[in-house]
Amino acid sequence: MLIRYKKNFEKIAMGLLSFMPNEKDVKKLQQSIKIYETDPEWQLFLWREGEDIIGLVGVIKGNEVLEIQHISVNPSHRDQGVGKAMILALKEMYPNFTVTANEYTTSFYSRCMEDMEDAQ
């Protein structure tokens, strides 16, 4: 289930963010987390299964658009539908918003959308 990021999840969020190709540098990771903590349009969600946090998705909330800035799944939980579940949960949480991707998340987002279409 999607839960909102809180400061006490900072280390796990930074660990998951570090799997993003554009987030390898510690200073860049810290800047990204800071934006999510201070800018109300930037919202970070963590995916929890049981007691474990295994994924995250970060969005910019605009005028009826959610643009995915970051999406990451712990490597030991990949290929199990976690990414799709996070996107579906976002769509349920914001039913009047269109979910899109940025240049860094387009590939992942497109694969999830294809898998969702194949499942229907």
C-alpha positions as CSV (number, residue, x, y, z in Angstrom):
1,M,0.0,0.0,0.0
2,L,1.1,3.6,-0.7
3,I,2.0,5.6,2.3
4,R,3.2,9.3,2.4
5,Y,6.9,9.9,3.0
6,K,7.8,11.1,6.5
7,K,11.2,12.3,7.7
8,N,11.7,9.1,9.7
9,F,11.7,7.1,6.4
10,E,14.6,9.3,5.0
11,K,17.3,6.6,4.9
12,I,15.1,4.0,3.2
13,A,13.8,6.6,0.8
14,M,17.3,7.6,-0.1
15,G,18.3,4.0,-0.6
16,L,15.4,3.4,-3.0
17,L,16.0,6.7,-4.8
18,S,19.6,5.7,-5.3
19,F,18.5,3.0,-7.8
20,M,17.4,5.8,-10.2
21,P,20.1,6.4,-12.8
22,N,20.1,10.2,-12.2
23,E,20.3,9.8,-8.4
24,K,23.6,8.1,-7.8
25,D,25.4,11.1,-6.1
26,V,24.7,11.6,-2.4
27,K,24.3,15.4,-2.8
28,K,21.8,14.8,-5.6
29,L,19.9,12.4,-3.4
30,Q,19.8,14.8,-0.5
31,Q,18.6,17.6,-2.8
32,S,15.8,15.4,-4.1
33,I,14.6,14.4,-0.6
34,K,14.8,18.1,0.5
35,I,12.5,19.1,-2.4
36,Y,9.9,16.4,-1.4
37,E,10.1,17.6,2.2
38,T,9.7,21.4,1.4
39,D,7.7,21.8,-1.9
40,P,4.0,20.9,-1.5
41,E,3.7,20.1,-5.2
42,W,6.4,17.4,-4.9
43,Q,4.9,14.4,-3.2
44,L,6.8,11.2,-2.3
45,F,5.1,7.9,-1.5
46,L,6.5,4.7,-0.2
47,W,5.2,1.2,-1.0
48,R,4.8,-1.0,2.1
49,E,4.1,-4.7,2.1
50,G,3.7,-6.0,5.6
51,E,6.4,-4.3,7.6
52,D,8.8,-3.8,4.7
53,I,9.1,-0.7,2.5
54,I,10.0,-2.0,-0.9
55,G,9.3,0.8,-3.4
56,L,8.8,4.4,-3.8
57,V,7.2,6.8,-6.3
58,G,7.6,10.5,-6.3
59,V,5.4,12.9,-8.3
60,I,4.9,16.5,-9.1
61,K,1.3,17.4,-8.5
62,G,0.2,19.9,-11.1
63,N,-3.1,21.0,-12.6
64,E,-4.9,17.7,-12.8
65,V,-1.6,16.0,-13.8
66,L,0.7,13.8,-11.7
67,E,4.2,13.6,-13.3
68,I,6.2,10.7,-12.0
69,Q,9.7,12.0,-11.1
70,H,11.0,8.9,-9.4
71,I,9.9,5.3,-9.3
72,S,11.9,2.6,-7.8
73,V,11.5,-0.9,-6.5
74,N,14.0,-2.8,-4.2
75,P,15.9,-5.2,-6.6
76,S,14.8,-8.3,-4.6
77,H,11.1,-7.4,-5.2
78,R,11.3,-6.6,-8.9
79,D,9.3,-8.3,-11.6
80,Q,6.5,-8.9,-9.1
81,G,4.1,-6.1,-10.1
82,V,5.1,-3.6,-7.5
83,G,5.6,-0.8,-10.0
84,K,2.2,-1.5,-11.5
85,A,0.6,-1.6,-8.1
86,M,2.2,1.8,-7.2
87,I,0.9,3.4,-10.4
88,L,-2.6,1.9,-9.9
89,A,-2.7,3.1,-6.3
90,L,-1.7,6.6,-7.5
91,K,-4.5,6.5,-10.0
92,E,-7.0,5.5,-7.3
93,M,-5.7,8.1,-4.9
94,Y,-6.0,10.8,-7.5
95,P,-8.9,9.7,-9.8
96,N,-9.3,13.1,-11.5
97,F,-5.6,13.4,-12.4
98,T,-3.7,12.1,-15.4
99,V,-0.6,10.2,-14.5
100,T,2.4,10.9,-16.8
101,A,6.2,10.2,-16.7
102,N,9.3,12.4,-17.1
103,E,12.3,11.5,-19.2
104,Y,13.8,9.3,-16.4
105,T,10.6,7.4,-15.7
106,T,9.1,7.0,-19.1
107,S,10.6,3.6,-19.9
108,F,9.5,2.1,-16.6
109,Y,6.1,3.7,-16.8
110,S,5.5,2.5,-20.4
111,R,6.4,-1.1,-19.4
112,C,3.9,-0.9,-16.5
113,M,1.1,0.5,-18.8
114,E,1.8,-2.2,-21.4
115,D,1.5,-4.9,-18.8
116,M,-1.7,-3.4,-17.4
117,E,-3.2,-3.3,-20.9
118,D,-2.1,-6.9,-21.6
119,A,-3.8,-8.0,-18.3
120,Q,-7.2,-6.6,-19.4
